[in-house]
C-alpha cells in the first residue's frame, strides 16, 4: 500500500529546505505523535525509510506462557 505525496522546496535567503507532507491517515495508523523523533534512512536513490528513533511499544498484548 502506498500514499502519493509531494515534496515542497522552500528557499529563505541563502538557505533552502525541503518539506515532506505526511498524510494524516498514515500517521494516525502508525500512531505517530507530534514531536516524536524520527530519522530518515537512505537505502538507495529511490528508497527512503522513515523510522522511529525509539521503537513504539507493541499494541499486541503478550500472553503468559502455558505452564
Secondary structure, 3 states (H helix, E strand, C coil): CCCCCCEEEEEECCEEEEEECCCHHHHHHCCCCCCCCEEEEEEECCEEEEEECCCCCCCCCCCCCCC
